[in-house]
Amino acid sequence: MPCSDNFGEGPTPWDMPLPDELRHQWKDGYTRRHFLKKASLSLGGLGLAHLLGGNKAMAGGSLEAPHQNPSAKRVISLFMAGGPPHQDMFDYKPRLAEFAGKDIPASILGADFKPSGMTAGQSRFTVRPSSFKFQKHGKSGRYVSSALPYTAKCIDDLTMIHSMYSDAINHEPAIMLMNTANMLPGRPALGAWCSYGLGSLNENLPSFVVLNSNRVPGTSGQPVTPRLWSSAFLNAKHAGVPLRAGHDPVLYLNDPRGMSRKLRRSILDGIEEMNHRTLSEIGDPETNARIEQYEMAYRMQMSVPELSDLSNEPASTWQLYGEDAKKPGSFAYNCLMARRLAERGVRYTQVYQRGWDFHGALDRDLKRLCDATDRGTYALLTDLKQRGLMDDTLVVWGGEFGRTTYSQGDGRDHHAKCFTSWLAGAGVKPGMTYGATDDFAFNNMDPDKAVHPRDLIATICHCLGVDSNRLTKVINGVDLKPTGVIHPHLIKDILS
């Protein structure tokens, strides 16, 4: 064996046969290692497991072939954690000015109106018009807020959904619902399902990558946690791999000082031989996954540094994305990284920007967030389009819910009845608007066009060639799928 050394007489530890009792424990899943593994399924350790996670790249996932012809090969999700205010960005409501300072009509609030705990103590629910000006843009003539001058330039590329709604009014369950189709932890993220079903397009990079943008100074610090990119009951290799900003995107990926690639290869060959022996002895599938993990880590040692080296980007890149893209961890930097990941075949890239929780100082902080994200979003769409990548890439933008039209001091409270998301690229109709809200941006006008997060997840799956009702994993006798146990509604009208 390449790395075996005898330090004394007799067999080495890996030459000794496993006792029958231990072999039976492994097969029955009774060992401490099994217990600890099961106990940590919902923790961030799963994300770390995929830092070394591998898959049989190019060999596909659990599906032998897509259920239907895919329009998209990959997805880039731009998630605005905290709840972007739809009426200040994309959902223009000119009549709000008429009601400024007046109570929102009871007919709009509805008989079942219940404010969140943060505004339940208010005696009045006064209308707060947007402080931002709206103008029509593009051939589609759609209104966009003055807070988004760059996104306004590509408005004709966007498929706007004004009729999103959520079951949750608090951040954590609402973000979980948007990312995993369930309000409680313990379900795989959509990116993990895509990896599980479709596999990877690049043997040297994970199929699901997470880019968490730095908090914009002065804005709220609502966190995003590894539960949002967990693989849960799917193999840990399908969990999202967070890439850190800067020169060391993955911790402990580099060889120790003084170790050559030849020595590293020799050590891995020895470990692989021991793992194969263990696999043949006890038949534990986790051992086979461990073999793949070491191999993926070895390949990532070459691919990740190349991915994060931006020195070869032309001057036109910085003219497009702006100087902010040179700051590791900024949203613009992560948008550029998302384009580079798309070029290299990463199946699902999740970009998070937190801070969109405006309970106060709405005008100031919304301006800060839009300044930090607007140009990067426009640059990403433009860059993908220029390189021909929009033809097979689906970009999704949105948060977990919207904000109230009535004020909470100088801010807006959480609002789950309606909010806005948009898509662009492969599989959807550019320049289309789906759904509409009332004059107060408070309720969906047409219940038949209301879009639940599970409907959006099913539609994204469809663009990737996956029927979300047929991609399943049996857990405790239940067929679970990307939308849980629910049969969602496909948003057929927006599909190209």
N, C-alpha and C positions, 0 to 999 in steps of 0.2 A: 504494500500500500504506500502511496507516494510520501505521506508524512508520518508514518509510524516509526517510533523509536522505542526500543526496549531499554528500560532503565534498571532492569534487574533480571533475574532468572524467572522462567515461567511465562505463561501467556500474558499478553497485554489485556487491559480491561475489555476492549472491544472484541477480543478473541473468545471471551468466556461466554457460554450459553446463558440465556435468560432462565431463571428459575420458573418452573411451571406456574407457581402461584402468581408471579409478576406478569407472566404472559396472559393469564386469564383475566387479571385485573385490567390490563390494557384493553383486551378485547371487550370487556364488559363496561369499560368507561368508568372504573372506580378509583383510578389513581388520583393523587393530589393534583397532578398536572392537569388532568381533565377537569377537576373541580374548579381550580383557579381559572382555567380558560373559560369555562362556562360562566363563572361569576363575573368575569370582566367583559362580557360581550357588549355591554352598553357603554363602556368607558372609552376614553380617548386612546387607550392602548391599542384598540383596533386600528385606529388611524396610523399609529406608529408601526403596527405589524405590516402595514402595506408599504411602509417606507422601504422595506426589503421585499415587498410583495411582487410575485411574478405571475405570469400566466403563459399559456402556450400561445404566444403572440402569433398572429396571422392564422391561427387554427380555429378561431371563432370561439364563441361562448357556448352556453347550454343549448342554444337553438342551432339546429343543423343548417338552417337558412332563414332569412327574414320571412315573416308571415306574408308580406306584400312588398312590392318594389319600393325601396326607400327613396325619398327625395333628398334626405340629408344623411351624411356620413357621421357627422359630429355635432355637438351642441356646445355653445358658450352661453352660460347663464350669468347675467349681471344682476346680483341680488342686493337691493337697497334696504338693508335691515333697519327697522324702526317705524316704517309707515310713511312713505312719501305723500304729501298732500296733493291729491289729484286735481282739486279745484284751483291750485296755484301753479300747476304745471301743464296739464294737457286737457283738462275737462273745463272748458270756458263757460261761465255762467254769468252773462251780463246783467241779469235781473237782480243779482245779489246786491248791487249798488243801491237799488230802490229800497231795500230792506235793511240797509246798514244801521246797526244799533237797535233794531226792532227785534222782537221775539220771532223766532222761526215759527211759521204757522203750525197749529196743532194738527191740521190735516196732513202736513208733511211728516211730522214726528210719528204720527200713527198712534192708535190706541194702546199698542203693546210697547211703547217707548220706555226704555230703561237706560239711563245714562250709565257710564262706567263709574267705578268707585271714585275716580279722580274728579268727576264733575257732578256727582250725585248731590253734593251739598249746595250747588248753585240754585238760586231761586229763579233765575232767568237764563234763557238760552238764546242769546242775541246773535244775529247774523253777523258774520265777519267776512266782508268781501275780500277778494284778493287784492293785495297791494301792487301786484305785478301786472303790467300791461300785456294784453294778448293781441296778436296780429295773425292774419292768414299767411300761410307759406306754401310754396310748392304748387305744382299743377293740381294737387288734390284740394288745395284751398283750405287746409285744416288749421285751426287755431293752435298756436304754441305760445307759452309764456315767455316774457322777456328775460326770464331767468335762465332760459335754455337757447341762447343764440346759435350754438353750434348744432345741437340736435335739430333745430328748425331747418337747417340746411339739407338734412337727409329725411325730412318728414315723409316724402313720397316713397321711401323705402320701407316704412314702418306699417305693420298691421296692428292697428290700435284696438284694444279691447277695453271698453269703458264699463263693462258690466261684471267685473270680478266681484266675488263676495266670499266671506269666510265664516266658519262656524265659531271662531275664537276671537275674543276681544283683547286678550293679553298677549304680550310679545312672544313668550316662549312657546306656548301651544300653537300660536298662529304661524310662527316661523317653522316649527316642526311640521305643521300641516302642509305648508307650501313646499317643503323640501322632501318630506317622507310620506305624505298622504295620511299621516296620523298625528294626532295632537300630543301623544305620549311617546317618550323615547322607546327604542327597541325595534324600530322598523328600518329597513335599508333606505338610504337616500336614492333618489332617482338615478344619479350617476352610478351608484353601485349596481342597481338593476340593469342599467345599460351595459356595464362591464360584464355582469353575470350572463346576460342574454346574448350579447353580440361579440364579446371578447375585445381584443386590442387590435389596433391598426399599426402598432409599432412595438417590436419586441424589446426595445431598449428603454421604453418609458411606460409608466403606469397608464392605464386606460382612463383613470379618473383622477384629476388633479384639482387642488383647491388653492386659490390665491386670496389671502385675507388682507385687504388694504388697511393701511394705517388710519387711525382715527384722525379726522380733520380737527385741528386745534379749535377749542371753544365749543365744540358740539358734544352731544350726549355720548356716554360711554357704554351704551347697551352692548353687551358682548355677544359674540357668536361662538358656539362651542363645537367640539368634535362630534357631538351627537348628530349634528346636521349633515355630516358626511360619513357616517358609520355604515358598515355593511351588515350590521346586526347579525341575523341568522344565516346570511350568505357567507361564503368563505372570506376570510380576512383580506385576501388579496384583492377583493373588489372594493374595499374601502377607499375613500378619497385620500390622496397623498398631499398633505399641505407642503407647499414649497415656500421656504423662508426667503425674504428679500435679501439681496446682496450676493457676496461671493461664496457663501456656504449654504445653498438652498436646502440641503438635506444633512442633518447632523449625523456625524459618525460614518459618513459615506466614504471619505477619503481614507487611503491606507495610512497606517502609522508611519512616522518618519523612519526611514531606513528600510522599509519593506518594499521589495521589488514586485512588479507585476507577476514575474515568474514564481516567486515565493507565494504570493497570494493565490495564484492558480493552483499551486501544489497543495496548499492548505485546503482549498475548496474541494479539490479532488479527493483528498482524504476524508473530509467531512461527508462528501457525497457517498463514498463507499460505506462509511459507517451507517449513514441514514438508510442506504439500500438494504444493508443487513437487518437493521431494525424493521424496515418495511416488510421484508420477507419473513421475519420472525413473528411479528404481531399483527401485520395487516392493517395498521392504523393509517387512514388516508391523510391525517395531518402530517405524517412523516413525508409523504410525497409532496405535499404543499411546501414543507420546509426545504426540500431539495430545490424546488422552483424558486423559492424566496432568495436563497443564496446566489443562484444564477442570475436573477434579476438585479440583485444588488451589485454584482460584478459588472454587469452591462451598464447599469446606471452610473458607475464611476466614470465612464467615458461620456455618456450622453448628457448628463445633467450639467456638467461644467460647460459644455458646448452650447447648451440651451440658454444658459444665463450669461454668456459672453456676448454683449451687445456691441463690441468694438467694430464689428463688420457692418453694422447697420449704416446705410447711406445717410447723407445730410437731409435728404427728403423725408426720412422717417422722423427726424426731430422737428422739421418744419411742420409736419402734419400733427404729431402728438404734443408738441410743445416741450419746453424745458423741464416741465414737471415730470415728464416721462424718464428723465435721467435720475430721478430720486427713487431708489429702491423702496418698494412698499407703497408708493403712491398709487392712486387708482389708475392714472395714465400709464405708469410703469406696468401695472398688472394687465392693462388692456393690451399693451405691446407684447407682454409675455403670452397672453392668450392667443394672439395672432401667431406667435412663434410655435406655440403648442399645437395649434390647428395645422400649421404647415407640416409638423412632424407626426401628425396622425393621432393625437390624443383624442379619445372618443368623447369625453365630457370634461369641460373646464368650468369650474365654479368660481366666480369672482365676487367677493363680498365687500360691500362698503357700509359700515355701520354709521349711526349717528342721526338717522332721519326721524327722530322722536321729538316733535316740536310742541311740548307743553307750554313753552314760553319762548319769547324772542324769535317768533316764527320768521319774520322778514329777514332779520340778520343771519340766522343760522341756515335758513333755506338758501340764501344767497351764497353762503360759504360752501354748502354741500354741492350746489349746482356748479359753482366755479371749480370745484375739485373734480367733478365727474363729467361735466357736459362735453368738454373738448375730447377727453379720452374716449367717450362713447362714440362720438362722431368720427374720431380718427380710426377706431377699430372697424366700424362699418365701412368707412371709405377704403381703408387698407385692404380689408378682405375682398371688397369689390374690385379694386385695382388688380389684385393678384388672382382673380378668378375663384377665390375660395368661398364667396357667397353662394356660388352655384350648388355647393353641397355642405354648407354650414348653416345651422339655425341658431340665431341669437335671440335670447329671451331676456327681457328687462322687467323688473317689478319688485314690490315689497310684500310684506305679509298682510297688510290692510291699508286703508286710507286714513284720512283725518276728517273730523267733523267740520261742517260749515259754520256751526255756532262756535263761539269763542270760548277759550279757557284762559282767561286773562289776556295776555298778548300772544297766546298760542292756540293750538287746536288739539282736541282730545282724539283718542283712538276711534276709528269708525270701520266697522266690518261689513256694513250693508252693501257698500259699493266702493270700488276703487279701480284704478287703471293699471294695466300691464300692456306691454307691446312685444311683438315678435318681428323678426326680419330675416330674410334669406331664404334658404331652401325649404320648399314645401308650403309656403304661405303666400297670400296675395298681397303684393305691395300696394300701399296707398289706400287700403281698405279700413273702414271703421266698423266695428262690431259692437252692438249694444249701445244703450244710451241711459243717462240718468235724468232725473227731474230737474226743474229749474234751480233747485237748491243743492244739486249734487249730493243728494241724501238717500235716494232710493233708486233702484233699477226700474226703468219704465216698462220693460217687457220681460216678465218672469221667464218666458221661454228662451230668452237669450242670456239669462243669468249664468255666469261661468264660475263653477266651484274649482278650487285648486286641483281636485282629482280630475276634473274635465280637462284642465290645462295639461296635467301630467299625461293623460291618455293621448292627447293631441300631439304632444312632443314625441311620445313613443311611436305614434302612427307615422310621423315624418321620418323616423329612423327605420321604418319598415316593421315595427313591432306592434302586434295586437296586445294591448295591455291586459286583456282578459285571458290571454293564452300563455303569457309568460308567468309561470307560477312556481312556487316552492311550497311543498307540503310541510307544515309545522304543526305538531300536535294534532294531526288529523285534519287540519284546515288548509285549503288551497289559498295561500296568500300571494298577492301579485303587486305590481307597482302602485296600484290604487287601493291596496288592502283587500277587503272582501266585497267592495262596492263595484258595481258595473256603472262606469261613468258615461257621460254624454260626450261624444266626439264633437268638436267644434267644426263641423263639416264646411260651413259657409266660408271660413277663412282659408281653407286648403286650396292650393293651386292645382 
